[in-house]
Amino acid sequence: MRKGTHSGSRTCTINLYALDVSIGVSGVNANVALAATSPRMRRTYGRFVEVGFKGVLVYYHLIANYSAINPALGKKVGRWRRKAHFGRVQKRESLHNLQDRVLRGSFFFSAISPPSAMSTGSTVLDTSISNVSLGSSFPEERYTEIEHEVKCLSIIVLGASGDLAKKKTFPALFHLFQQGFLQENDVHIFGYARTKLSDDDLRKRIRGYLSNKSSSGQTEVLSRFLQLIKYVSGSYDSEDGFQLLNKEISEHEISKNSLPGTSRRLFYLALPPSVYPSVCRMIRRYCMNQSDLGGWTRIVVEKPFGKDLKSAEDLSAQLGELFDEQQLYRIDHYLGKELVQNLLVVRFANRFFLPLWNRDNIDNIQIVFREDFGTEGRGGYFDEYGIIRDIIQNHLLQVLCLVAMEKPVSLKPEHIRDEKVKVLQSVLPIKLEEVVLGQYEGYKDDPTVSDSSNTPTFATVILRIDNERWEGVPFILKAGKALNSRKAEIRVQFKDVPGDIFKCKMQGRNEFVIRLQPSEAMYMKLTVKKPGLEMSTIQSELDLSYGLRYQDVKIPEAYERLILDTIRGDQQHFVRRDELRVAWEIFTPLLHRIDAGQLKSIPYKPGNRGPAEADELLAKAGYVQTHGYIWIPPTLD
């Protein structure tokens, strides 16, 4: 075999039971040269193909073994050997796994068997590659970091009979199925819980949460999806239950001709954190893939990840003993929201933001979460955690990281998460005088809430970041229940214009607002001339409202995006262990003081802005409220 002649060349030898090779790469300008060997080699072993890709010269030598061709898809078809300058690696591959490597960019080719041989496996390879698109605006290195899987997929929802599963998890899976991200012939969904149910019982329970449309086409898709769901009953620390679950999963994998260790298993823990350790032990002992031949086992865990630093570290240690960090996906659904995911693009892909995004131009930044309803039956759960643990320490702090972080080296998940950790490590200890707590009147009327509860349903906390970009800029995190509106937004308020010749300072400052929900939008508040003959000014906005600008685009739910990221192996939008630890280090001292009764919650009436003391704290921090201006979401009328 002829060697590569330029730097970075690699030599690969692949033994595959096929006779011919063609290149099937979409969106890649690959230089292809087909070089024939001697007639004897051509007759006996097939053809020799030279492929130039990304500046790396790769050689494939396909050796045919006519007697060993097996037409059944997924059967073991040979052994391949990869030779590189750094040494040799040899391992067994199934056709499924080889196909998976093609899609991930490890090998770019499609195999075409001769007319005299069965070509089932080759056809699948050729079809799969033709559907790959690399023509994205993201760098090619970003693409190759994300797995595009084609093997048998089992999704196991633990806590399948609970509210989270039926309101969030199953609807997200259904929408992914609707859009073709979950293929009917590859995926199967297993529900597991303690409740005694049949398959049909579970399907009836979740059916009403999956779709509110009654068209015949919609009904047919829904029925097909529901048939993918199977239910297994068992306790969360039961060996028998998890052995039965593994048996059901294995039977599905065998039915798809999947070799042991090549399939994919995603466990979604829609459960309270108290049972995470026992459930994960059962998964590790009874439900893991038998070996690593390209398949994987991944665990999705929901917040809260502990109640303070110690409990979070204890939980992380228990899970860390069972699974690698690459197998754990700590989900925070705010990181799956469209406008949150847009933050990095807005900040680092637009030139005019780069010189403005610092302490020289920005006076303060608010990250706000408001609900116009109370705990509504969740009083017992909420009273154990409170608004800081429930919203601020996780959702709002994650948004702060994306607003304040430095530009990452690349879009690789670890580079982005490294920058988030750096921001959190720069946060100064919280000052008690920069905290206001509130509790709405009527909260204690819930019979599951203690009459002496001091749990805050409202909190305003100011964080300060001690680095060159943000020194002196207050980050105001504000969250509350039973307020006068429902919204989540980021509000970046800029400093006053020096030399105010138009005398318009009282009208308000420039603000860049990113509205996360509802009515997703980004708008810039700015001062303009009021139309007419007079030289007077007025506040207006430059507005990008998603409902108006992207009328034909369905914005995916956060859970859809994050489950798909888990399947693809993209951990960018999930919380890493060291990130979780630093986040708890910031809030644990404050939470312990609240738990000890050293900070009291101020009563406030439902339906207003919260305690007046919170507005006073904002004014002290430098926030200037705009009077006389209200942003009105544009409509199609």
RAJOLIN-V360145 format. One record per pair of residues at least 24 apart in sequence whose C-alpha atoms are under 6 Angstrom apart, sorted by the first residue. I is the first residue (numbers start at 1). J is the second residue. Records with the same first field share a line. If there is no record, write none. Layout:
# RAJOLIN-V360145
I=J  J
This chain:
# RAJOLIN-V360145
4=57
8=56
9=56  57
10=57  58  84
11=58  59  83  84
12=59  60  82  83
13=60  61  81  82
14=61  62  80  81
15=62  63  79  80
16=62  78
17=64  65  69
18=64  113
19=46  64  113
20=112
21=111  112
22=110
23=109  110
24=109  110  129
26=132  133
27=133  134  135
71=118  120
73=121
74=257
96=151
97=294
99=125
100=149  150
103=148
104=144  147  148
146=568  569  570
147=568  569
148=568
151=263
152=186  263
153=186  187  264
154=187  188  189  265
155=189  266
156=189  190  191  267
157=191  268
158=192  193  269  270
159=192  193  270  271
160=191  192  193
165=270
166=206
171=210
172=559  560
188=228
189=228  229
190=229  230  231
191=231
192=231  232  233
193=233  234
194=233  234  235
196=233
199=230  231
236=279
237=278
243=286
246=287
261=289  290  291  292  293  295
262=293  294  295
263=295
264=295  296
265=297
266=297  298
267=299
268=300
269=300  301
298=327
299=328  329
300=329  330
301=330
302=331
308=584  588
309=584
329=574
330=574  575
331=574
333=558
334=395
335=573
336=558  561  562
337=558
339=516
358=469
359=469  470
361=494  495
362=494  495
363=473  493  494  495
364=473  474  493
365=475  491  492
366=475  476  477  490  491
367=477  489  490
368=478  479  488  489
369=479  488
370=479  480  486  487
371=481  482  483  486
372=482  483  484  485  486
373=481  482
374=481  482
379=448  449
380=448  449
383=455
386=455  456
387=456  457
413=571  572
421=579
426=465  466
427=464  465
428=464
434=462
435=460  461
436=460  614
437=601
438=601  602  603
439=601  602  603
440=603  604  605  606
441=604  605
456=601
457=481
482=606  607
483=606  607  608  609
484=607  608  609
487=517
488=516  517
489=514  515  516
490=514
508=626
520=546
521=545  546
